[in-house]
């Protein structure tokens, strides 16, 4: 018996019993897969910065604007692109250099968006078209900045999915994405290259809970 026959023999020997009247239980306990999360914000920061993200905590709205402006100056960014109308108006009112037009600029260096949820255990960010930031600002610019609130933190990916379904019910956004750190690849000679398929830098500004009554 050659190797091919042996493989086929093993396949035939496997018996799969299917009960058509009983649904297969695919549920699982998050803690059986992921390490427990004791503190949402600190866990998120640790995991997010471990994958080359940068997290900036802000104490109030003025602190948020000052830290964004400081970062833009540090990186020499002249203008930013914001698709979300309410966020764009807020940032323009705060005298940030936001593109006036809704047209997508080819030379855009930085895009600023909101998000749906921050996933603590994986250091990931869930975004969607339902948040008003469109499909471009988090994909095309070399630098992607996100403005989030501390109360958008959830423990595990499944928690974000459940919360998203509760938020939108039967009208889920047309695009839902989970971003885990800046874009990267090591396809060529196993050399890590940042920004290969998306932003090279991912920066999140997190407003602390005691300031969430001040929304842009």
KEKE-3310 file (N, C-alpha, C; in steps of 0.2 Angstrom, whole numbers, plus 5000, padded with zeros to 4 digits):
npx = (5004:5003:5008:4997:4986:4986:4982:4970:4963:4963:4955:4943:4940:4936:4922:4908:4895:4880:4868:4854:4843:4848:4856:4873:4883:4892:4897:4908:4919:4925:4937:4943:4950:4957:4968:4963:4955:4959:4959:4952:4957:4971:4975:4972:4980:4993:4993:4990:5001:5011:5010:5015:5007:5001:4995:4986:4982:4969:4963:4953:4942:4950:4963:4963:4962:4974:4984:4982:4985:4999:5005:5002:5010:5023:5025:5024:5013:5001:4988:4973:4962:4945:4931:4919:4906:4901:4912:4922:4917:4918:4932:4936:4931:4938:4950:4958:4968:4959:4954:4944:4935:4924:4929:4940:4957:4971:4984:4984:4990:4986:4973:4958:4947:4932:4928:4920:4922:4935:4945:4951:4959:4965:4971:4964:4955:4938:4930:4917:4907:4896:4899:4901:4913:4917:4925:4938:4947:4953:4961:4969:4978:4995:4996:4985:4973:4964:4949:4943:4932:4934:4923:4921:4928:4929:4930:4934:4935:4922:4914:4913:4907:4895:4890:4890:4880:4869:4869:4865:4855:4845:4850:4864:4880:4887:4900:4912:4926:4940:4954:4971:4984:4996:4997:5006:5019:5028:5031:5041:5057:5055:5056:5051:5040:5032:5016:5012:5000:4991:4989:5005:5006:4997:4987:4979:4968:4962:4948:4946:4935:4929:4927:4917:4905:4907:4905:4912)
npy = (4994:5010:5028:5036:5027:5024:5036:5038:5027:5031:5042:5036:5029:5037:5042:5052:5057:5065:5074:5080:5086:5093:5108:5113:5117:5131:5140:5148:5151:5166:5168:5156:5156:5169:5178:5183:5200:5212:5226:5237:5249:5250:5238:5238:5249:5243:5232:5238:5246:5237:5232:5242:5253:5270:5277:5290:5298:5309:5323:5332:5342:5353:5349:5338:5344:5352:5342:5335:5346:5348:5336:5336:5347:5342:5332:5339:5341:5348:5349:5340:5326:5323:5314:5312:5322:5329:5328:5334:5347:5351:5350:5359:5371:5371:5376:5368:5362:5357:5349:5359:5354:5341:5332:5319:5321:5319:5320:5317:5316:5313:5306:5308:5299:5293:5279:5263:5253:5250:5236:5228:5216:5212:5224:5230:5240:5243:5248:5257:5260:5266:5274:5286:5290:5285:5276:5279:5287:5279:5271:5275:5286:5289:5291:5288:5294:5292:5296:5293:5287:5282:5274:5266:5255:5238:5220:5209:5203:5197:5203:5216:5213:5209:5220:5229:5224:5226:5240:5243:5235:5228:5234:5234:5242:5245:5242:5234:5235:5228:5234:5231:5237:5247:5245:5231:5220:5205:5198:5198:5191:5190:5202:5215:5227:5242:5250:5244:5240:5250:5263:5269:5273:5272:5281:5284:5294:5295:5299:5302:5295:5304:5315:5313:5319:5330:5331:5331)
npz = (5000:4995:5000:4996:4995:5009:5015:5009:5015:5028:5028:5024:5035:5044:5053:5052:5061:5059:5066:5060:5066:5076:5081:5079:5092:5093:5102:5114:5128:5132:5140:5139:5128:5127:5137:5154:5156:5166:5168:5158:5150:5153:5149:5135:5131:5133:5124:5112:5110:5109:5097:5089:5089:5094:5109:5115:5130:5134:5144:5143:5132:5127:5130:5121:5108:5109:5109:5098:5088:5092:5088:5075:5071:5075:5066:5054:5047:5036:5033:5037:5033:5035:5036:5042:5046:5057:5066:5058:5057:5071:5073:5064:5069:5080:5075:5068:5055:5043:5028:5018:5008:5004:4995:4991:4994:4984:4989:5002:5019:5032:5040:5050:5061:5069:5079:5082:5093:5105:5107:5121:5124:5112:5108:5097:5085:5081:5067:5057:5043:5048:5058:5052:5046:5034:5020:5017:5024:5034:5027:5016:5019:5025:5039:5052:5062:5077:5086:5101:5115:5132:5136:5126:5126:5126:5132:5124:5106:5102:5111:5105:5093:5097:5104:5093:5085:5094:5094:5081:5077:5065:5055:5050:5047:5030:5029:5040:5050:5057:5065:5068:5074:5065:5047:5040:5033:5030:5019:5009:5009:5023:5029:5039:5034:5036:5034:5021:5016:5020:5032:5039:5052:5067:5077:5092:5101:5117:5126:5143:5154:5163:5156:5146:5145:5137:5121:5104)
capx = (5000:5007:5006:4991:4981:4985:4979:4963:4961:4962:4949:4937:4939:4933:4914:4905:4888:4877:4861:4851:4838:4851:4861:4880:4885:4899:4899:4914:4920:4931:4942:4946:4954:4961:4969:4958:4956:4958:4958:4951:4961:4978:4976:4972:4986:4998:4992:4990:5008:5015:5009:5017:5002:5002:4989:4987:4976:4967:4959:4947:4942:4955:4969:4963:4964:4981:4988:4982:4989:5006:5007:5003:5016:5029:5025:5024:5006:4998:4980:4970:4956:4940:4925:4913:4904:4901:4919:4925:4915:4921:4939:4937:4929:4944:4955:4963:4969:4955:4952:4937:4931:4923:4932:4946:4963:4976:4990:4982:4995:4983:4965:4956:4941:4930:4928:4915:4924:4942:4945:4956:4963:4969:4973:4962:4950:4933:4927:4912:4904:4890:4902:4902:4920:4918:4929:4944:4951:4957:4965:4974:4983:5000:4995:4978:4972:4957:4947:4939:4930:4935:4918:4920:4932:4926:4936:4936:4932:4915:4910:4912:4902:4888:4888:4888:4873:4864:4868:4862:4850:4845:4853:4871:4884:4889:4907:4914:4933:4944:4961:4975:4990:4998:4998:5013:5019:5035:5031:5048:5063:5054:5058:5045:5039:5026:5013:5012:4993:4987:4993:5011:5006:4990:4987:4973:4967:4957:4946:4944:4927:4926:4926:4913:4899:4909:4906:4912)
capy = (5000:5017:5033:5038:5023:5025:5042:5037:5022:5034:5046:5032:5026:5042:5042:5058:5057:5071:5075:5085:5090:5097:5113:5112:5122:5134:5145:5147:5156:5170:5167:5150:5158:5175:5179:5188:5207:5215:5233:5238:5254:5248:5232:5241:5252:5238:5228:5242:5249:5231:5231:5248:5259:5275:5279:5297:5300:5316:5324:5336:5344:5357:5344:5334:5349:5354:5336:5334:5351:5347:5330:5338:5351:5338:5328:5343:5339:5354:5348:5333:5324:5321:5312:5313:5329:5332:5328:5339:5354:5352:5351:5366:5376:5372:5379:5363:5363:5352:5351:5362:5351:5333:5328:5315:5324:5313:5321:5317:5313:5311:5306:5308:5296:5291:5272:5260:5251:5248:5229:5228:5211:5212:5230:5232:5245:5241:5254:5255:5266:5268:5279:5292:5291:5283:5270:5281:5290:5275:5266:5278:5291:5286:5292:5287:5296:5290:5299:5288:5288:5277:5270:5262:5249:5231:5216:5204:5204:5195:5208:5221:5211:5209:5227:5232:5221:5229:5247:5244:5230:5225:5239:5234:5246:5241:5240:5234:5232:5228:5236:5229:5240:5249:5240:5228:5214:5203:5194:5198:5190:5190:5208:5218:5233:5245:5254:5241:5240:5255:5268:5267:5275:5272:5285:5284:5299:5292:5304:5299:5294:5310:5321:5311:5323:5335:5327:5335)
capz = (5000:4995:5004:4993:4998:5016:5016:5007:5020:5034:5026:5024:5042:5049:5052:5055:5063:5059:5068:5056:5070:5082:5079:5082:5097:5091:5107:5118:5133:5129:5144:5137:5122:5128:5144:5157:5156:5173:5168:5151:5147:5153:5144:5128:5129:5133:5118:5106:5109:5108:5090:5086:5089:5099:5112:5119:5134:5135:5150:5142:5125:5125:5130:5115:5103:5109:5108:5090:5085:5094:5084:5068:5070:5075:5059:5048:5043:5035:5033:5038:5030:5040:5032:5047:5045:5064:5068:5054:5059:5077:5072:5060:5074:5085:5071:5066:5048:5040:5021:5017:5003:5005:4990:4993:4991:4982:4993:5009:5023:5038:5041:5057:5061:5075:5079:5085:5099:5106:5110:5125:5124:5106:5106:5091:5084:5076:5064:5052:5039:5052:5062:5048:5044:5027:5019:5014:5029:5038:5023:5011:5022:5029:5046:5053:5069:5079:5092:5105:5122:5136:5137:5120:5127:5127:5133:5118:5100:5102:5114:5101:5088:5101:5105:5087:5083:5098:5092:5074:5076:5058:5049:5051:5042:5024:5030:5047:5049:5064:5064:5074:5073:5058:5041:5040:5029:5030:5013:5005:5013:5030:5032:5041:5031:5039:5029:5015:5013:5023:5036:5042:5059:5069:5083:5095:5107:5121:5131:5149:5156:5167:5151:5141:5144:5132:5115:5098)
cpx = (5004:5004:4999:4985:4980:4981:4971:4959:4959:4956:4943:4935:4936:4925:4912:4898:4885:4870:4858:4846:4841:4857:4868:4881:4892:4901:4905:4915:4926:4937:4946:4951:4959:4962:4964:4960:4954:4956:4958:4956:4969:4980:4976:4978:4992:4998:4993:4997:5013:5015:5011:5012:5004:4996:4991:4981:4975:4962:4953:4947:4948:4962:4969:4965:4972:4986:4988:4986:4997:5009:5007:5009:5023:5030:5025:5018:5003:4991:4979:4964:4951:4933:4919:4912:4904:4908:4923:4923:4918:4928:4941:4936:4935:4950:4960:4963:4966:4953:4945:4932:4930:4926:4939:4952:4968:4983:4989:4987:4992:4976:4964:4949:4939:4930:4921:4917:4932:4942:4952:4961:4968:4972:4970:4956:4945:4930:4922:4910:4898:4893:4903:4908:4922:4922:4936:4949:4955:4961:4970:4979:4989:4999:4987:4977:4965:4955:4942:4937:4932:4930:4916:4924:4928:4932:4938:4932:4924:4911:4909:4907:4895:4886:4886:4881:4868:4863:4864:4857:4850:4847:4861:4875:4886:4896:4909:4921:4936:4952:4966:4982:4991:4998:5005:5013:5027:5035:5038:5054:5062:5056:5052:5045:5032:5023:5012:5005:4989:4992:4999:5011:4999:4991:4980:4973:4961:4955:4944:4937:4925:4925:4921:4907:4901:4911:4907:4906)
cpy = (5006:5022:5036:5034:5023:5031:5041:5032:5026:5039:5042:5029:5031:5042:5048:5057:5064:5071:5081:5089:5094:5101:5112:5118:5125:5139:5143:5152:5160:5169:5160:5151:5163:5175:5184:5195:5210:5222:5235:5243:5252:5242:5234:5244:5248:5234:5232:5245:5243:5230:5238:5254:5264:5277:5285:5298:5307:5317:5328:5338:5348:5353:5340:5338:5350:5348:5335:5339:5350:5341:5332:5342:5347:5334:5332:5342:5346:5354:5341:5332:5321:5320:5314:5320:5333:5333:5333:5346:5356:5354:5358:5372:5377:5374:5374:5363:5357:5354:5353:5357:5343:5329:5325:5318:5318:5314:5321:5313:5310:5311:5305:5305:5295:5283:5269:5257:5250:5241:5228:5222:5210:5218:5233:5237:5243:5248:5252:5261:5269:5274:5286:5294:5288:5277:5272:5283:5286:5270:5269:5282:5287:5286:5292:5289:5295:5294:5295:5290:5282:5272:5266:5256:5243:5226:5212:5205:5202:5200:5214:5219:5211:5216:5231:5230:5225:5236:5248:5240:5227:5229:5240:5239:5242:5239:5240:5231:5232:5229:5234:5231:5243:5244:5238:5222:5212:5197:5193:5197:5190:5196:5212:5225:5236:5249:5251:5241:5245:5259:5265:5268:5275:5275:5286:5289:5296:5297:5300:5299:5301:5316:5319:5315:5329:5332:5332:5334)
cpz = (5000:4999:5002:4996:5005:5018:5015:5012:5026:5034:5027:5031:5047:5047:5056:5055:5063:5061:5065:5060:5075:5079:5083:5086:5096:5096:5111:5123:5132:5133:5143:5131:5124:5136:5147:5156:5163:5173:5160:5148:5147:5149:5137:5126:5128:5126:5112:5105:5108:5100:5086:5085:5094:5102:5116:5123:5135:5141:5149:5134:5123:5125:5123:5109:5103:5108:5101:5087:5086:5089:5077:5066:5070:5069:5053:5044:5042:5035:5034:5035:5035:5036:5036:5048:5052:5067:5064:5056:5066:5077:5069:5065:5079:5081:5069:5058:5044:5033:5021:5013:5006:5000:4993:4990:4990:4987:5000:5013:5029:5038:5048:5057:5068:5074:5082:5092:5099:5110:5114:5124:5118:5104:5099:5091:5079:5074:5059:5048:5043:5056:5059:5045:5037:5026:5017:5019:5033:5034:5019:5014:5025:5036:5047:5061:5071:5086:5095:5112:5126:5137:5131:5120:5129:5128:5127:5112:5099:5106:5110:5095:5091:5102:5099:5084:5088:5096:5086:5073:5069:5053:5050:5045:5036:5025:5037:5046:5056:5062:5070:5072:5066:5053:5041:5035:5030:5024:5010:5010:5021:5033:5033:5038:5034:5033:5022:5012:5017:5027:5039:5050:5061:5076:5086:5101:5110:5126:5137:5151:5159:5163:5146:5140:5139:5125:5109:5094)
residu = (UNK:UNK:UNK:UNK:UNK:UNK:UNK:UNK:UNK:UNK:UNK:UNK:UNK:UNK:UNK:UNK:UNK:UNK:UNK:UNK:UNK:UNK:UNK:UNK:UNK:UNK:UNK:UNK:UNK:UNK:UNK:UNK:UNK:UNK:UNK:UNK:UNK:UNK:UNK:UNK:UNK:UNK:UNK:UNK:UNK:UNK:UNK:UNK:UNK:UNK:UNK:UNK:UNK:UNK:UNK:UNK:UNK:UNK:UNK:UNK:UNK:UNK:UNK:UNK:UNK:UNK:UNK:UNK:UNK:UNK:UNK:UNK:UNK:UNK:UNK:UNK:UNK:UNK:UNK:UNK:UNK:UNK:UNK:UNK:UNK:UNK:UNK:UNK:UNK:UNK:UNK:UNK:UNK:UNK:UNK:UNK:UNK:UNK:UNK:UNK:UNK:UNK:UNK:UNK:UNK:UNK:UNK:UNK:UNK:UNK:UNK:UNK:UNK:UNK:UNK:UNK:UNK:UNK:UNK:UNK:UNK:UNK:UNK:UNK:UNK:UNK:UNK:UNK:UNK:UNK:UNK:UNK:UNK:UNK:UNK:UNK:UNK:UNK:UNK:UNK:UNK:UNK:UNK:UNK:UNK:UNK:UNK:UNK:UNK:UNK:UNK:UNK:UNK:UNK:UNK:UNK:UNK:UNK:UNK:UNK:UNK:UNK:UNK:UNK:UNK:UNK:UNK:UNK:UNK:UNK:UNK:UNK:UNK:UNK:UNK:UNK:UNK:UNK:UNK:UNK:UNK:UNK:UNK:UNK:UNK:UNK:UNK:UNK:UNK:UNK:UNK:UNK:UNK:UNK:UNK:UNK:UNK:UNK:UNK:UNK:UNK:UNK:UNK:UNK:UNK:UNK:UNK:UNK:UNK:UNK:UNK:UNK:UNK:UNK:UNK:UNK)
# end
